[in-house]
């Protein structure tokens, strides 16, 4: 495990409750840290305390949700985070923007997107590649070309003799 998640966990443990026997492992870990690591952790704690209460509550809630996940899922998420941090800043920015847009969607649209991703995941690799190729072609079309294609598909759906093709 990297120091950052461990330090954040230690931060929340030290922040959330008084010292107890349950915190002995955290205290042992604290004592094993270098002075530089302790200073960095103290700085992180000060920055956390300076956040608005609503933001602190949000972070604590997300941390509690993370800790409630099975260990295997926690490891997967940590691995995904490490991969994300290795990405170029431009790609990280694009991903953050996508998630921001997703959060702004209404519940119905988010559900439709989740369903579409689940459907995509169920496709065989060959089917998935064919779909993604078609999607790439669709994105290259102009709005006028897209509209013509929609009309063509609609006409086909209305003619039973063409639905077999």
C-alpha positions in Angstrom: 0.0 0.0 0.0 1.3 3.5 -0.8 1.9 6.1 1.9 -0.8 8.5 0.7 -3.9 6.2 1.3 -2.3 5.1 4.6 -1.6 8.7 5.7 -5.2 9.7 4.8 -6.5 6.7 6.8 -4.3 7.7 9.7 -5.5 11.3 9.4 -9.2 10.2 9.7 -8.5 7.9 12.6 -6.7 10.6 14.5 -9.4 13.1 13.6 -12.4 11.0 14.3 -12.1 9.7 17.8 -10.0 9.9 21.0 -7.0 7.6 21.5 -8.1 4.1 22.3 -6.8 0.5 22.3 -8.2 0.2 18.8 -5.9 2.9 17.6 -2.8 1.2 18.8 -1.8 0.0 15.3 -2.3 3.6 14.0 -0.1 4.9 16.8 2.6 2.3 16.1 2.5 3.3 12.4 2.8 7.0 13.4 5.8 6.2 15.4 7.4 4.4 12.5 7.1 7.4 10.2 10.0 9.7 9.4 9.9 13.3 10.6 9.2 14.4 7.0 6.3 12.0 6.7 4.9 13.2 10.0 5.2 16.8 8.9 3.4 16.1 5.7 0.6 14.3 7.5 0.3 17.2 10.0 0.0 19.6 7.0 -2.6 17.4 5.4 -4.5 17.3 8.6 -4.4 21.2 8.9 -5.6 21.5 5.3 -8.4 19.0 6.1 -9.5 21.0 9.2 -9.5 24.2 7.1 -12.1 22.8 4.7 -15.7 23.8 5.1 -17.6 21.4 7.3 -19.7 20.2 4.4 -16.6 19.3 2.4 -15.1 17.5 5.4 -18.3 15.5 5.9 -18.4 14.6 2.2 -14.8 13.3 2.4 -15.4 11.4 5.6 -18.5 9.8 4.0 -16.6 8.8 0.9 -13.8 7.3 3.1 -16.3 5.4 5.1 -17.9 4.1 1.9 -14.5 3.0 0.6 -13.7 1.2 3.9 -17.0 -0.6 3.8 -16.1 -2.2 0.4 -14.6 -5.7 0.3 -10.8 -5.7 0.4 -10.6 -6.9 -3.2 -12.6 -3.9 -4.4 -10.5 -1.5 -2.3 -7.3 -2.9 -4.0 -8.9 -2.6 -7.4 -9.8 1.1 -6.7 -6.3 1.8 -5.4 -4.8 0.2 -8.6 -7.1 2.3 -10.8 -6.1 5.4 -8.9 -2.4 4.6 -9.4 -3.0 4.2 -13.1 -4.9 7.4 -13.2 -2.0 9.3 -11.5 0.4 8.0 -14.1 -1.7 9.4 -16.9 -0.7 12.6 -18.6 -2.3 15.7 -17.0 -4.3 16.3 -20.2 -5.9 12.8 -19.9 -6.6 13.3 -16.2 -8.3 16.5 -16.9 -10.5 14.9 -19.6 -11.5 12.1 -17.3 -12.3 14.6 -14.5 -14.4 16.6 -16.9 -16.3 13.5 -18.0 -17.1 12.6 -14.4 -18.2 16.1 -13.7 -20.6 16.0 -16.6 -21.8 12.6 -15.5 -22.6 13.9 -12.0 -24.6 16.8 -13.6 -26.8 14.4 -15.4 -30.2 13.5 -14.0 -30.8 10.2 -12.4 -32.6 8.7 -15.4 -29.8 9.6 -17.8 -27.2 8.2 -15.4 -29.2 5.0 -15.2 -29.4 4.8 -19.0 -25.6 5.3 -19.2 -24.9 2.6 -16.6 -27.1 0.2 -18.5 -25.4 1.0 -21.8 -22.0 0.4 -20.3 -23.2 -2.9 -18.8 -24.6 -3.9 -22.2 -21.3 -3.0 -23.8 -19.3 -5.0 -21.2 -21.5 -8.1 -22.0 -20.5 -8.0 -25.7 -17.8 -10.3 -27.0 -14.5 -8.6 -27.8 -15.3 -8.8 -31.5 -18.8 -7.4 -31.0 -17.4 -4.7 -28.8 -14.8 -3.7 -31.3 -17.4 -3.6 -34.1 -19.6 -1.3 -32.0 -16.7 1.0 -31.1 -15.7 1.2 -34.8 -19.3 2.2 -35.7 -19.3 4.7 -32.8 -16.1 6.3 -34.1 -17.6 6.6 -37.6 -20.8 8.1 -36.1 -18.8 10.8 -34.3 -17.0 11.7 -37.6 -20.4 12.4 -39.3 -21.7 15.9 -39.6 -25.0 16.7 -37.9 -26.7 16.6 -41.3 -25.3 13.2 -42.1 -26.4 11.9 -38.7 -29.9 13.1 -39.4 -30.0 11.5 -42.8 -28.8 8.2 -41.3 -31.5 8.4 -38.5 -34.2 8.9 -41.1 -32.9 6.0 -43.2 -32.9 3.7 -40.1 -36.4 4.9 -39.2 -37.7 4.1 -42.7 -36.1 0.7 -42.5 -37.8 0.0 -39.2 -41.2 0.9 -40.8 -40.8 -1.6 -43.7 -41.1 -5.2 -42.5 -39.5 -6.5 -45.7 -36.3 -4.7 -44.9 -36.0 -5.6 -41.3 -34.5 -9.0 -42.1 -31.4 -7.5 -43.7 
